[in-house]
Structure formats: C-alpha cells, structure tokens
Amino acid sequence: MNNNTIEEMYETLGIQKDVFTYGKEIESSLKERFEKIDETVEFNQLKVIRALQQNRVCAEHFTSSTGYGYNDAGRETLEAVYASVFHTEAALVRPQITCGTHALAVALSGNLRPGDELVSISGKPYDTLEEVIGIRPSCGSLAEYGVTYKQVDLLEDGSFDYEKIKETLSQKTKMIEIQRSKGYQTRPTLSVAAIGEAIAFVKSINPDIICMVDNCYGEFVECMEPSDVGADMVVGSLIKNPGGGLAPIGGYIAGTEKCIENASYRLTSPGLGREVGATLGIMQSFYQGLFLAPTVVGGALKGAIFAANIYEKLGFKVVPNGQESRHDIIQAVEFGFPEGVIAFCEGIQAAAPVDSYVTPEPWAMPGYDSDVIMAAGAFIQGSSIELSADGPIKPPYAVYFQGGLTWQHAKLGILKSLQRLIEKNLVKLP
C-alpha cells in the first residue's frame, strides 16, 4: 500500500488533500518523540506482564460471581495485580465503583472523619469533586459531615507553592490531595517527579498526613506512578487509561493497607469491606484491558502530541505546548471563542466509529457550573481513553482532547477536527 492509497482513503472520510498534507508534515516532525513513547510503552507493557505472572493469573480468574461475591478469586487476584503494578500494599478494583469521581469520593470519605481537614495543594480540584468536597453545596458532601477544606493554588509557572503549603497545613490536616491532570484548566499537568517532591515536603512537615493523588488520565504515561514516589493512595477510573478500552465500568484505589481498608468500608459497609462485591462476569475485560492499557495509552499520547503541534502551528495556545514533556493524555487547545470549541467537538464526533452521524451540542451536565459539550462515539459510553473531546462553554473557551484506542484513530480525529474548523472558516492553513 502506498501513500496515495492512504490519502484516497482519508479523502473518503472527508479529509481534504491540503489537510492531509499538513498532517503528514507534522507527523514526520514527530518521529523521534514517537520512538521515545514506544520505549515507555514497552517498559510499562513488561511491568504489567510481570505483575500478571507474579500473581499467577489463570483462566479460572475470569469466572463470574454473583450475590455477595464472597471468596471471588478473580477479584482478589486482580486487586493483587494492581497492587503489584502500582507497587502498593493493597488495592480496590471494583465494578461497583462507577467512575473516577466515585473512586475519589470513596477514597476521601473512607479516610476522613468529622473535624478533619482536607487540603488541595494543586489548586482547584476537578469540577465534579467540588460537590463531593462541598466547595459547591451538595447533599452528602464532606462539608456536611464536618470535614473542612483548604486550597493552595499552584504558582504561575505551574509548580507547587511550598511556602504557602507550609503556612496552610495545620494540626487538623488529615489529608492532602494532588490532582495530576489539569481538568478543565489550562495549567500544566504535574509530573510524577514533581508530585514526589511535593509529597516529600508534606511528609517532612507531618509524616502522618495522608497524600492522595487523583491519577486520572496519567496512568502509564511515564515509567513511574505517584505511588512510586510516596503517595499513600492513587485513584483512577477504569474507563480511562488502565481499563485499556475494554473495561465496561469501574475504578481503582491503590495504596497502603490501612487506606484501602478504610476505603473499602465506605464502598460497601462497615464490617464487610473488601469481602463482598460480585464481579458479574466482567473480570476478563478488566484483566485484558489492563494488559492492553500501556499500548492503548501510547497511541492516545501520540494523538495528544500530534494535536498540540497541529494547533500550535496554527497560532492557538495549547497546553502542554508542542515540545513539552508529557504527563497525561489530555491536550487542551484554547480557541478564545465558543465556535472553535463546538466545531472541534463536531469533528471528533464525525471521526467516531459509533454515532459518527450525531452532532454534539452543549448542555447543562450534572456536576458542572456551565454548559458543557462532549464528543464521544465510543464502544464504552463515557470512556475517555477512547477518542473524545469536551469542554465548558465559558472563557477561555478551551477544548480538551484525549484518547483514541489506536494512534491511527486519534490521528483521524484530529484531522477531522481541523477539517471542520476550516469548513466553518474559523481556521486557515499556513
């Protein structure tokens, strides 16, 4: 097969010749970076295989349990595998955890008590956590249970404000929270190394403070995880990176034995904890998704870097920029006008294998303080490791792109987004 044939195939999918050529030029310039990503993929793939082998995974672990789920060998072994991958004492990996926000809520509420203080040292947490914490009043928030909250914003360059952290921590501080990814902000994503330095600083002040990291979108992007640099808990969603696009639901919490035990009593009930929780026949998807995750994340990461370079060269602010090191799979593109966000999402939707004919529209999603537009034609509804894009319709009018189960699909999505912006006369090629 030659390039002309590939070009013709892109043409059948609505990509004009000049857009295809522009994309090829950008791709060619990224060859060395893509090779380095492949090295990280290989390391993490071997790490996962080693964890599966060390825990003696076998076909019997794919069988189903119902009811209470007592003595579910597949569930218990999978949690041991996650603990091995993240180098922690224990883990919770459950289909009963519905999403990343739920996983974080379980980790927080399981380890905080009335009178305790939670401090975010990475600025404002993700929008849906605001109601969990009680920053925005909500039924059942931590604030309603007497947990207080303080926040330390990052410095202008995106680094931790150590002076302010020291001033803010008190005898009441039970836990600090670090959000690795940017969420709906245009700040840099935090590297594992930077997270490790912040944790060491907090522990030097009070070694008993629990350090929790919201690890969503960051798993397998680097060769280390926050749990390798001192985090007491790392928390994430299985419909993002570690599910590999196969997990149909679920979340994980990996950390110290005590933290995981506490979280388990919140997930189920006091006295039951980790002992219950049927797996309902989805264990194979959880295991196989984890196995594929490093490779899937590598493809998504290539797509993010490709998008950054595509739009940066068109004059838009992108976070991270086209040359920065990467610490998650999310790419922000700041358009400065709502039409850009909407057109971008329309293009991503049109590139989807599922619901490609649907036109996404902004709407008042639960948990957000403004209308949000989301584009995702995914095999698993809401899966952010699959090709997707979203953003709030408010200044600075930035769109957040992530995912793609394969690099090739991510590439198509980005080209399709550019095509849609050109068709609406919002962008001109150089």
C-alpha positions, -999 to +999 in steps of 0.1 A: +000+000+000+013+034-009+007+069+005-016+078-024-039+049-015-039+061+021-046+097+010-075+084-010-089+066+020-087+098+041-105+116+012-134+091+015-136+101+052-139+138+043-103+149+047-092+174+020-057+170+004-043+201+019-053+190+054-039+155+048-006+170+036-004+194+066-009+164+089+018+144+072+043+172+076+035+174+113+037+137+118+071+135+101+085+160+125+074+139+155+093+106+146+118+108+174+092+117+201+071+088+190+100+064+192+105+075+229+068+069+236+073+034+222+101+028+247+078+038+276+050+016+262+074-013+261+086-007+297+050-005+310+039-034+290+066-056+306+057-042+340+020-053+336+030-087+322+053-093+352+025-083+376+001-108+359+027-136+360+038-129+396+002-132+408-003-165+389-033-153+368-051-182+352-083-188+332-103-196+364-098-159+375-121-149+346-151-167+360-181-149+374-195-144+409-230-132+419-248-122+451-224-113+479-193-123+459-176-139+488-142-155+481-141-142+445-106-154+434-106-134+402-114-101+420-089-107+448-062-117+423-069-086+401-065-064+431-032-081+439-021-074+403-030-037+406-010-035+438+019-051+420+017-027+391+014+004+413+039-010+439+014-006+468+004-027+497-032-032+486-058-021+460-095-019+454-106-026+418-143-029+415-172-026+390-192-012+419-170+020+416-189+037+389-164+063+377-133+083+387-153+108+408-169+080+427-135+064+433-121+097+447-153+101+468-148+067+483-111+073+490-118+107+506-148+097+527-133+064+538-102+082+552-116+115+566-137+119+597-156+149+612-132+176+623-105+165+598-091+189+572-085+183+536-061+204+517-057+205+479-022+216+471-026+217+433-053+243+432-089+239+424-099+202+420-118+188+390-154+203+387-172+172+399-151+170+431-164+204+441-197+189+452-180+159+467-159+182+490-186+208+495-169+237+477-203+239+460-230+229+484-243+195+477-263+168+495-240+144+513-208+164+508-178+160+530-186+195+544-219+183+556-201+157+576-178+182+593-147+179+570-131+213+564-113+222+532-085+245+522-068+251+489-033+261+478-031+273+443-001+265+421+023+292+412+020+309+378+046+286+363+025+256+374+048+245+402+039+239+438+038+269+462+058+253+490+058+284+512+020+286+511+017+249+516+037+251+548+016+280+560-017+262+553-010+228+568-022+225+604-027+200+632-062+194+617-048+185+583-055+148+578-051+145+541-037+164+511-050+160+476-030+164+444-046+163+410-022+151+384-041+162+354-053+197+346-091+190+344-109+220+328-079+243+335-051+254+313-023+247+338+005+222+332-001+186+341+021+176+371+049+152+365+055+122+388+088+137+399+071+170+408+044+151+427+071+131+446+089+163+457+056+178+470+048+146+489+083+145+505+078+182+515+044+175+531+058+144+549+087+164+562+062+186+580+040+158+592+046+122+582+011+112+593-007+133+566-023+110+540-012+120+505-038+111+479-032+116+441-060+118+416-042+098+389-069+101+362-055+103+327-019+098+339-015+060+342+012+045+321+022+078+305+055+077+324+075+047+337+067+056+373+034+063+391+028+086+420+027+056+443+064+050+434+073+084+449+054+083+482+017+087+475-004+068+501-033+065+476-035+067+439-070+068+424-084+065+390-111+052+366-112+020+345-129+037+316-098+058+313-062+046+309-060+014+330-091-002+315-075-002+281-108+005+264-122-029+274-133-023+310-171-015+308-172+003+341-151+005+373-125+024+393-094+016+414-078+028+446-043+016+452-023+024+484-014+015+519-032-014+536-048+010+561-061+035+535-075+007+513-092-010+542-108+023+553-120+030+517-135-005+514-157+001+544-171+032+527-175+014+493-196-014+509-203-011+546-186-012+580-178-048+589-179-061+553-153-041+535-134-059+507-150-093+514-181-086+493-187-074+458-197-097+430-179-093+396-209-104+374-188-118+346-166-089+336-133-100+351-118-110+317-124-074+304-107-060+335-077-082+331-074-079+293-080-042+294-051-038+319-029-059+297-036-037+267-035-004+286+002+005+281-002+002+243-035+020+242-022+048+263+008+051+240-015+056+210-035+082+229-003+100+239+008+102+202-025+117+194-022+143+220+012+154+209+000+154+172-029+177+182-006+200+201+017+205+172-012+208+147-029+236+165+002+253+179+015+259+144-019+275+135-014+301+162-035+287+191-024+284+227-020+247+235-014+231+269+010+214+270+028+230+241+041+210+212+075+204+227+069+199+264+073+166+282+040+148+287+025+135+320-011+127+309-030+121+277-051+153+278-044+180+253-060+215+258-065+238+228-075+273+237-096+289+210-108+320+228-143+318+211-171+292+217-175+284+180-140+269+179-148+245+208-180+234+192-165+229+157-136+209+172-160+186+190-181+182+159-151+170+140-141+145+167-177+131+168-176+128+130-145+106+132-160+082+157-167+045+149-200+048+169-226+076+165-205+094+138-236+109+124-246+126+156-239+163+161-229+171+197-244+202+214-236+220+247-259+211+276-262+215+314-244+184+326-248+174+362-218+184+384-207+213+362-213+250+367-217+258+329-229+242+298-205+215+285-201+200+251-189+164+248-180+145+217-175+107+220-186+079+198-173+052+220-178+014+224-180+021+262-202+050+270-182+078+285-149+061+280-122+088+280-094+065+268-114+063+235-114+092+211-132+121+228-132+158+233-151+181+256-150+215+272-171+240+291-187+268+271-170+296+291-138+316+288-111+310+278-131+286+255-107+258+256-114+223+243-099+192+259-089+163+237-080+128+248-079+092+238-080+070+208-077+033+212-052+034+183-028+061+172-044+059+137-078+067+150-065+096+171-048+110+140-081+108+120-099+125+148-075+155+149-075+159+111-113+157+112-115+184+138-092+206+117-113+199+086-145+210+104-128+243+116-117+250+081-152+243+067-166+269+091-140+295+082-126+295+117-091+284+107-068+288+077-038+265+069-004+283+068 
